[in-house]
């Protein structure tokens, strides 16, 4: 019996190696059985199971007393979880959630250049209208906490399908607003509608990509997400200069409708079978014989605490990487938010569309940096894991973030400050500043992309919630800091502000170094809920 089981494990591992369909030989005992309908599982061209397969369980005749056999069984189950979708379909899923993740920052970025036009249209001041930006940040933060909590319970797909109609409705409302009160109300609804984009999207990527591939996929996702704030000012400035802010909002609503149609038609449920809160609650209720008494079994909604994910910030390792990402990302905001009053004023640029185009180098840096950092972080994880004889140390992924926090981001913002302050030539000064923006975008994503993958790695079963907590916690500090950028430039000067922003990136580097050096101890201070001891 022991020999036949080992032979079966050999065939299983060979099938996983060459990505062939699951086939059992009749001459060998079947150590596995599929719960659910195996016939209902379809196969893509590269012969991997698609759809939602049943849960793989062991029969009673498989002895797991042998550690090696138990480990092989765990590895096989782990591999099968991530082969539910073909590589081609995984890429399509990443593309769908990436376009959803782009929306929150794109909406905020397109609104800023339109503030003067909106204030004239609604007969108010720019200061009052700018409050809608802070309200939008709050709406996205709160909405991401709600969406992530319910996506862990019900799954990823229903959350997208419920929240995207709010984006459509809110965009139409903003475009037709006649008073400041209406603008604020619809702006908040619009922000709620796009809030799942980042947190739930990160959860989806954690669902479909295993540890050694997750960094690359997260890098692509981040590159698309951070492309939003780079493209948004140009699009918003172009709309404000050549069209109308109301037409822009209608366009966002149309975009939301198109995404809703695509996700409804093509996005599958990605959460691992048996891992959703609803499935766990059902299993517990069946075990207790009380399934008929549960509210959700009767179609009633379950009330969850939306602030629950914030408790994850009590884990020192998650808190440190969140603060590190804040300090590094702040350099991006220090360069871009006041650009009309710094680079624009210094070199006589007044056209909104041209000022918006100055954001594009940062977006190009994001597009290059995020996938590159993700791929390198995956390679580091694989190499260090092999070096330790198969032992996984989650903080290995953070090593690629150190050059971005220590060199690229502080050097780029310091250089931009000195160039703007002392280089008078428009052609030379503008060219050097655009280069600094590209390097800054590259450095920021060299930090943010592996940090996001790390958060998903160590909190895999609550990946969407952990990313929502990360985003919301960072947004609180970011909204306060952004509000002080222009006043600081006015009182202390551009160079001082840029030097201070670069110094913050060095604080982020120090936090990353501490996390890498003492990661195991920091993780032990938290609950035992992170799954770093399991195969990921």
C-alpha positions as CSV (number, residue, x, y, z in Angstrom):
1,X,0.0,0.0,0.0
2,X,2.8,2.4,0.9
3,X,4.6,1.8,-2.4
4,X,1.5,2.3,-4.5
5,X,0.7,5.6,-2.7
6,X,4.2,6.8,-3.3
7,X,3.9,5.8,-7.0
8,X,0.6,7.8,-7.1
9,X,2.3,10.8,-5.6
10,X,5.0,10.6,-8.3
11,X,2.4,10.7,-11.0
12,X,0.7,13.6,-9.3
13,X,3.8,15.7,-9.1
14,X,4.7,14.9,-12.7
15,X,1.3,16.0,-13.8
16,X,1.7,19.3,-11.9
17,X,5.2,19.8,-13.4
18,X,3.9,19.5,-17.0
19,X,0.5,21.0,-16.4
20,X,-1.4,18.0,-17.7
21,X,-5.1,17.1,-16.8
22,X,-5.7,15.0,-13.7
23,X,-5.8,11.3,-14.7
24,X,-5.8,8.3,-12.4
25,X,-4.5,4.9,-13.5
26,X,-7.0,2.1,-12.9
27,X,-4.2,-0.2,-11.7
28,X,-3.4,2.2,-8.8
29,X,-5.5,2.9,-5.7
30,X,-7.2,6.3,-5.8
31,X,-6.0,8.3,-2.8
32,X,-8.1,11.4,-3.7
33,X,-11.7,12.0,-4.5
34,X,-13.4,15.2,-5.8
35,X,-16.3,16.6,-3.9
36,X,-18.6,18.3,-6.5
37,X,-19.0,17.4,-10.1
38,X,-15.7,16.7,-11.9
39,X,-17.6,16.4,-15.2
40,X,-18.6,20.1,-14.8
41,X,-15.0,21.2,-14.8
42,X,-13.9,22.6,-18.2
43,X,-10.4,22.6,-19.7
44,X,-8.6,25.4,-21.5
45,X,-6.3,24.9,-24.4
46,X,-3.3,24.4,-22.1
47,X,-5.2,21.6,-20.3
48,X,-5.7,23.1,-16.9
49,X,-9.0,22.8,-14.9
50,X,-11.1,25.9,-15.0
51,X,-14.4,27.0,-13.4
52,X,-14.8,26.1,-9.7
53,X,-13.6,22.6,-9.0
54,X,-14.6,20.7,-5.9
55,X,-12.5,20.4,-2.8
56,X,-9.7,17.8,-2.9
57,X,-9.9,15.5,0.1
58,X,-8.1,12.3,1.2
59,X,-9.8,9.0,1.5
60,X,-9.6,7.0,4.8
61,X,-7.1,4.5,3.4
62,X,-4.3,7.1,3.0
63,X,-2.0,7.0,6.0
64,X,-0.5,10.4,6.8
65,X,1.7,9.2,9.6
66,X,4.7,9.4,7.3
67,X,5.8,13.1,7.3
68,X,7.1,12.9,3.7
69,X,3.8,11.5,2.4
70,X,1.8,14.2,4.4
71,X,4.0,16.9,2.9
72,X,3.6,15.6,-0.6
73,X,-0.2,15.6,-0.2
74,X,-0.2,19.2,1.1
75,X,2.0,20.3,-1.8
76,X,-0.4,18.6,-4.3
77,X,-3.4,20.2,-2.8
78,X,-1.6,23.5,-2.8
79,X,-0.7,23.3,-6.4
80,X,-4.2,22.3,-7.5
81,X,-5.7,25.3,-5.8
82,X,-3.7,27.6,-8.0
83,X,-4.3,25.6,-11.2
84,X,-8.1,26.2,-11.3
85,X,-7.5,28.8,-14.0
86,X,-5.2,28.6,-17.0
87,X,-2.3,31.2,-17.3
88,X,-4.2,33.0,-20.1
89,X,-7.3,33.3,-18.0
90,X,-5.3,34.4,-15.0
91,X,-3.9,37.3,-17.1
92,X,-7.4,38.3,-18.2
93,X,-8.6,38.3,-14.6
94,X,-5.6,40.5,-13.6
95,X,-6.4,42.9,-16.4
96,X,-10.1,43.2,-15.3
97,X,-9.2,43.8,-11.6
98,X,-6.4,46.2,-12.6
99,X,-8.7,48.5,-14.5
100,X,-11.0,48.5,-11.5
101,X,-8.1,49.3,-9.3
102,X,-7.1,52.2,-11.5
103,X,-10.4,54.0,-10.9
104,X,-10.1,55.4,-7.3
105,X,-6.9,57.4,-7.9
106,X,-8.0,58.3,-11.4
107,X,-11.2,59.9,-10.1
108,X,-9.3,61.9,-7.5
109,X,-6.7,63.0,-10.0
110,X,-9.1,64.1,-12.7
111,X,-11.1,66.2,-10.2
112,X,-8.2,68.4,-9.1
113,X,-7.6,70.3,-12.4
114,X,-11.4,70.8,-12.7
115,X,-11.8,72.6,-9.3
116,X,-11.6,76.2,-10.7
117,X,-14.2,75.4,-13.4
118,X,-16.5,73.6,-10.9
119,X,-16.3,76.5,-8.4
120,X,-17.3,79.0,-11.1
121,X,-20.2,76.7,-12.3
122,X,-21.5,76.2,-8.7
123,X,-20.8,79.8,-7.7
124,X,-18.6,78.9,-4.8
125,X,-14.8,79.0,-4.0
126,X,-12.1,76.6,-4.9
127,X,-11.4,75.9,-1.2
128,X,-15.0,74.7,-0.7
129,X,-14.9,72.5,-3.8
130,X,-11.5,71.0,-2.8
131,X,-13.2,69.5,0.2
132,X,-14.7,67.0,-2.2
133,X,-11.2,65.6,-2.7
134,X,-10.8,64.8,1.0
135,X,-14.4,63.4,1.1
136,X,-13.5,61.2,-1.8
137,X,-10.4,59.9,0.0
138,X,-12.5,59.1,3.1
139,X,-15.2,57.4,0.9
140,X,-12.6,55.2,-0.8
141,X,-11.0,54.3,2.5
142,X,-14.2,53.5,4.3
143,X,-15.7,51.7,1.3
144,X,-12.5,49.5,0.9
145,X,-12.9,48.4,4.5
146,X,-16.5,47.4,4.0
147,X,-15.9,45.8,0.6
148,X,-12.9,43.8,1.9
149,X,-14.8,42.5,4.9
150,X,-17.7,41.3,2.9
151,X,-15.5,39.9,0.1
152,X,-13.8,37.6,2.7
153,X,-17.3,36.5,3.7
154,X,-19.2,36.2,0.4
155,X,-16.4,36.1,-2.2
156,X,-14.8,38.6,-4.6
157,X,-17.3,38.6,-7.5
158,X,-20.5,39.7,-5.6
159,X,-18.7,42.7,-4.2
160,X,-17.7,44.0,-7.6
161,X,-21.2,43.5,-8.9
162,X,-22.8,45.4,-6.0
163,X,-20.3,48.3,-5.7
164,X,-19.9,49.2,-9.4
165,X,-23.5,50.3,-9.9
166,X,-22.8,52.9,-7.1
167,X,-19.9,54.2,-9.2
168,X,-22.2,54.6,-12.2
169,X,-24.9,56.3,-10.1
170,X,-22.5,58.6,-8.3
171,X,-20.8,59.7,-11.5
172,X,-24.2,60.6,-13.1
173,X,-25.1,62.4,-9.9
174,X,-21.8,64.4,-9.9
175,X,-22.3,65.4,-13.5
176,X,-25.8,66.8,-12.8
177,X,-25.0,68.4,-9.4
178,X,-26.3,72.0,-9.1
179,X,-25.3,72.8,-5.6
180,X,-22.2,72.1,-3.4
181,X,-24.3,69.8,-1.2
182,X,-25.4,67.7,-4.1
183,X,-21.8,67.6,-5.3
184,X,-20.5,66.3,-2.0
185,X,-23.2,63.7,-1.6
186,X,-22.8,62.2,-5.1
187,X,-19.0,62.4,-4.8
188,X,-19.1,60.3,-1.7
189,X,-21.4,57.7,-3.4
190,X,-19.0,57.7,-6.4
191,X,-16.0,57.0,-4.1
192,X,-17.9,54.2,-2.4
193,X,-18.6,52.6,-5.8
194,X,-14.9,52.4,-6.8
195,X,-13.5,51.5,-3.4
196,X,-13.2,47.7,-3.9
197,X,-10.8,48.3,-6.7
198,X,-7.5,48.1,-4.8
199,X,-8.2,46.0,-1.7
200,X,-10.4,43.3,-3.4
201,X,-8.2,43.3,-6.5
202,X,-5.2,42.5,-4.4
203,X,-7.2,39.7,-2.8
204,X,-8.1,38.3,-6.2
205,X,-4.4,38.2,-7.2
206,X,-3.6,36.4,-4.0
207,X,-6.3,33.9,-4.7
208,X,-5.1,32.8,-8.2
209,X,-1.3,33.2,-8.0
210,X,1.0,31.1,-5.7
211,X,3.8,32.6,-3.7
212,X,6.5,32.3,-6.3
213,X,4.4,34.0,-9.0
214,X,2.5,36.5,-6.9
215,X,5.0,39.3,-6.9
216,X,5.0,39.6,-10.7
217,X,1.2,39.6,-10.9
218,X,1.0,42.2,-8.1
219,X,3.6,44.3,-9.9
220,X,1.5,44.4,-13.0
221,X,-1.6,45.3,-10.9
222,X,0.3,48.1,-9.1
223,X,1.7,49.4,-12.3
224,X,-1.8,49.8,-13.7
225,X,-3.2,51.2,-10.4
226,X,-0.5,53.9,-10.1
227,X,-0.9,54.8,-13.8
228,X,-4.2,56.4,-12.6
229,X,-2.8,59.4,-10.8
230,X,-0.3,59.9,-13.6
231,X,-2.8,60.0,-16.4
232,X,-5.6,61.6,-14.5
233,X,-4.3,65.2,-14.3
234,X,-3.7,65.2,-18.1
235,X,-7.2,63.8,-18.8
236,X,-8.7,66.2,-16.2
237,X,-6.8,69.2,-17.5
238,X,-7.7,68.4,-21.1
239,X,-11.4,68.0,-20.2
240,X,-11.3,71.3,-18.2
241,X,-9.6,73.2,-21.0
242,X,-11.4,71.8,-24.1
243,X,-14.7,70.3,-22.8
244,X,-16.5,70.3,-19.5
245,X,-16.1,68.7,-16.1
246,X,-19.6,67.4,-16.4
247,X,-18.8,65.5,-19.6
248,X,-15.8,64.0,-17.8
249,X,-17.9,62.7,-15.0
250,X,-20.4,61.1,-17.5
251,X,-17.4,59.5,-19.2
252,X,-16.4,58.0,-15.8
253,X,-19.9,56.7,-15.4
254,X,-19.7,55.1,-18.9
255,X,-16.4,53.5,-18.0
256,X,-18.0,52.0,-14.8
257,X,-20.9,50.6,-16.9
258,X,-18.5,48.9,-19.3
259,X,-16.5,47.4,-16.4
260,X,-19.7,46.2,-14.8
261,X,-20.7,44.4,-18.0
262,X,-17.2,42.8,-18.5
263,X,-16.9,41.6,-14.9
264,X,-20.5,40.3,-14.9
265,X,-19.8,38.3,-18.1
266,X,-16.2,37.1,-17.4
267,X,-15.1,37.4,-13.8
268,X,-15.3,34.1,-12.0
269,X,-15.3,33.6,-8.2
270,X,-11.6,33.3,-7.2
271,X,-11.7,32.8,-3.5
272,X,-10.4,29.3,-2.6
273,X,-13.1,26.7,-2.2
274,X,-14.2,26.4,1.4
275,X,-12.3,29.5,2.5
276,X,-15.1,32.1,2.4
277,X,-16.8,33.1,5.6
278,X,-20.2,31.9,4.3
279,X,-18.8,28.4,3.5
280,X,-17.1,28.2,6.8
281,X,-20.3,29.3,8.6
282,X,-22.4,26.8,6.7
283,X,-20.0,24.0,7.6
284,X,-20.0,25.0,11.2
285,X,-23.8,25.2,11.2
286,X,-24.1,21.8,9.6
287,X,-21.7,20.3,12.2
288,X,-23.8,21.8,15.0
289,X,-27.1,20.8,13.4
290,X,-28.3,24.5,13.4
291,X,-28.1,25.5,9.7
292,X,-31.9,26.3,9.5
293,X,-31.4,28.9,12.3
294,X,-28.8,31.0,10.5
295,X,-29.9,34.2,8.9
296,X,-27.7,34.0,5.8
297,X,-29.1,30.6,5.0
298,X,-32.5,32.3,4.6
299,X,-31.2,34.9,2.2
300,X,-30.8,37.6,4.9
301,X,-27.6,39.7,4.8
302,X,-25.0,39.3,7.4
303,X,-23.9,42.4,9.3
304,X,-20.1,42.7,9.6
305,X,-17.9,45.2,11.4
306,X,-16.3,47.3,8.6
307,X,-13.6,48.5,11.0
308,X,-12.5,45.0,11.8
309,X,-9.6,45.0,9.3
310,X,-8.0,48.0,11.0
311,X,-7.2,45.7,13.9
312,X,-4.6,44.1,11.7
313,X,-2.5,47.3,12.1
314,X,-1.8,46.0,15.6
315,X,0.7,43.6,14.0
316,X,4.1,45.3,14.1
317,X,5.3,43.9,10.8
318,X,2.2,45.1,8.9
319,X,2.3,48.5,10.7
320,X,5.9,49.0,9.8
321,X,5.5,48.2,6.1
322,X,2.4,50.4,6.0
323,X,4.2,53.4,7.4
324,X,7.2,52.7,5.1
325,X,4.9,52.8,2.1
326,X,3.4,56.0,3.4
327,X,6.7,57.8,3.7
328,X,7.9,56.6,0.3
329,X,4.6,57.4,-1.5
330,X,4.5,60.9,0.2
331,X,7.5,61.9,-2.0
332,X,5.4,61.3,-5.0
333,X,2.6,63.6,-3.7
334,X,5.2,66.3,-2.7
335,X,6.4,66.4,-6.3
336,X,3.0,66.1,-8.1
337,X,0.3,67.8,-6.0
338,X,1.9,71.4,-6.2
339,X,3.4,70.9,-9.7
340,X,1.4,73.9,-11.1
341,X,2.9,76.1,-8.4
342,X,6.4,74.7,-8.5
343,X,7.5,73.6,-12.0
344,X,4.6,75.3,-13.7
345,X,5.2,78.6,-12.1
346,X,9.0,78.4,-12.3
347,X,9.0,77.8,-16.1
348,X,5.9,79.7,-17.1
349,X,3.5,76.8,-17.9
350,X,-0.1,77.8,-17.6
351,X,-2.0,75.4,-19.9
352,X,-3.8,72.8,-17.8
353,X,-3.3,70.1,-20.4
354,X,0.5,70.8,-20.5
355,X,0.8,70.8,-16.7
356,X,-1.2,67.5,-16.7
357,X,1.3,66.1,-19.2
358,X,4.1,66.7,-16.8
359,X,2.6,63.8,-14.7
360,X,3.2,61.3,-17.5
361,X,6.9,60.5,-16.7
362,X,5.9,59.5,-13.2
363,X,3.3,57.2,-14.7
364,X,5.9,55.7,-17.0
365,X,8.1,55.1,-14.0
366,X,5.2,53.3,-12.4
367,X,4.6,51.2,-15.4
368,X,8.3,50.1,-15.6
369,X,9.0,49.8,-11.9
370,X,6.0,47.8,-10.6
371,X,6.3,44.7,-12.9
372,X,10.1,44.8,-12.7
373,X,10.1,45.0,-8.9
374,X,7.5,42.2,-8.7
375,X,9.4,39.9,-11.0
376,X,12.7,40.5,-9.1
377,X,10.9,40.0,-5.7
378,X,9.6,36.6,-7.0
379,X,13.2,35.6,-8.0
380,X,14.5,36.6,-4.6
381,X,11.9,34.5,-2.8
382,X,12.7,31.5,-4.9
383,X,16.4,31.8,-4.6
384,X,16.4,32.5,-0.8
385,X,13.9,29.7,-0.2
386,X,16.2,27.2,-2.1
387,X,19.2,28.5,-0.3
388,X,17.5,27.7,3.1
389,X,16.6,24.2,2.0
390,X,12.9,25.0,1.3
391,X,12.3,27.2,4.3
392,X,10.3,30.3,3.5
393,X,11.1,33.6,5.1
394,X,8.4,36.1,4.0
395,X,10.5,39.2,4.5
396,X,12.8,38.1,1.7
397,X,10.4,39.8,-0.7
398,X,11.1,43.1,0.9
399,X,14.8,43.2,0.0
400,X,14.1,44.6,-3.4
401,X,12.4,47.6,-1.8
402,X,15.5,48.8,0.0
403,X,17.2,50.5,-3.0
404,X,14.0,52.3,-3.9
405,X,13.5,53.7,-0.3
406,X,17.2,54.4,0.2
407,X,18.3,55.8,-3.1
408,X,15.7,56.3,-5.9
409,X,13.0,58.2,-4.1
410,X,15.0,60.5,-1.8
411,X,17.6,61.3,-4.6
412,X,14.8,62.1,-7.1
413,X,12.9,64.5,-4.9
414,X,16.1,66.2,-3.6
415,X,17.4,66.6,-7.2
416,X,14.0,68.0,-8.3
417,X,14.2,70.6,-5.5
418,X,17.7,71.8,-6.4
419,X,17.0,71.9,-10.1
420,X,13.8,73.9,-9.7
421,X,15.5,76.2,-7.3
422,X,18.7,76.9,-9.2
423,X,18.3,76.0,-12.9
424,X,16.7,78.9,-14.7
425,X,16.8,77.5,-18.3
426,X,13.3,76.3,-19.2
427,X,14.4,73.6,-21.5
428,X,17.1,72.2,-19.2
429,X,15.2,72.7,-16.0
430,X,12.0,71.1,-17.3
431,X,13.9,68.2,-18.8
432,X,15.8,67.4,-15.6
433,X,12.6,67.7,-13.6
434,X,10.8,65.2,-15.9
435,X,13.7,62.8,-15.4
436,X,13.4,63.2,-11.7
437,X,9.6,62.4,-11.9
438,X,10.4,59.2,-13.9
439,X,13.0,58.1,-11.4
440,X,10.6,58.9,-8.5
441,X,7.8,56.8,-10.1
442,X,10.3,54.0,-10.6
443,X,11.5,54.1,-7.0
444,X,8.0,54.4,-5.5
445,X,6.8,51.2,-7.2
446,X,10.1,49.4,-6.3
447,X,8.8,49.8,-2.8
448,X,5.0,49.6,-3.0
449,X,4.8,46.6,-5.3
450,X,6.8,44.1,-3.1
451,X,5.2,45.6,0.0
452,X,1.7,44.8,-1.2
453,X,2.8,41.2,-2.2
454,X,4.3,40.8,1.3
455,X,1.0,41.8,3.0
456,X,-0.9,39.3,0.9
457,X,1.7,36.6,1.6
458,X,1.6,36.9,5.4
459,X,-2.2,37.4,5.6
460,X,-3.3,35.2,2.8
461,X,-6.6,34.1,4.3
462,X,-7.5,37.8,4.9
463,X,-5.6,39.3,2.0
464,X,-8.4,41.8,0.9
465,X,-8.9,42.9,4.5
466,X,-5.2,43.4,5.1
467,X,-4.8,45.5,1.9
468,X,-7.9,47.5,2.9
469,X,-6.4,48.2,6.3
470,X,-3.1,49.1,4.7
471,X,-4.7,51.5,2.3
472,X,-7.1,53.1,4.8
473,X,-4.4,53.6,7.5
474,X,-2.0,55.1,4.9
475,X,-4.8,57.3,3.5
476,X,-5.5,58.9,6.9
477,X,-1.9,60.1,7.2
478,X,-1.7,60.9,3.5
479,X,-4.8,63.2,3.5
480,X,-3.4,65.1,6.5
481,X,0.1,65.4,5.0
482,X,-1.1,66.4,1.5
483,X,-3.1,69.3,3.0
484,X,0.1,70.7,4.4
485,X,2.3,70.5,1.3
486,X,1.3,73.9,-0.3
487,X,1.4,75.8,3.0
488,X,4.8,74.4,3.8
489,X,6.1,75.5,0.3
490,X,4.7,79.0,0.9
491,X,6.2,79.4,4.4
492,X,9.5,77.4,4.1
493,X,10.2,77.2,0.4
494,X,10.2,74.4,-2.2
495,X,13.8,73.2,-1.4
496,X,13.1,72.7,2.3
497,X,9.9,70.9,1.6
498,X,11.6,68.5,-0.9
499,X,14.5,67.8,1.5
500,X,12.0,67.0,4.2
501,X,10.0,64.7,1.9
502,X,13.2,62.8,0.9
503,X,14.1,62.4,4.6
504,X,10.8,60.8,5.2
505,X,11.7,58.2,2.5
506,X,14.8,57.4,4.6
507,X,12.6,56.7,7.6
508,X,10.7,54.3,5.4
509,X,14.0,52.6,4.6
510,X,14.7,52.2,8.3
511,X,11.3,50.6,8.9
512,X,11.8,48.2,6.1
513,X,15.3,47.2,7.3
514,X,13.9,46.5,10.8
515,X,11.1,44.4,9.3
516,X,13.6,42.4,7.2
517,X,16.0,41.9,10.1
518,X,13.5,41.1,12.8
519,X,10.6,39.9,10.8
520,X,10.1,36.6,12.6
521,X,10.0,38.2,16.0
522,X,7.6,41.0,14.8
523,X,5.2,38.4,13.3
524,X,5.1,36.5,16.6
525,X,4.0,39.6,18.4
526,X,0.7,39.4,16.3
527,X,-1.9,36.7,16.4
528,X,-1.2,33.3,15.0
529,X,-3.7,34.0,12.2
530,X,-1.1,34.8,9.5
531,X,-0.3,31.6,7.6
532,X,3.5,31.9,7.3
533,X,3.9,28.4,8.5
534,X,1.7,27.0,5.7
535,X,2.6,26.5,2.1
536,X,1.7,29.6,0.1
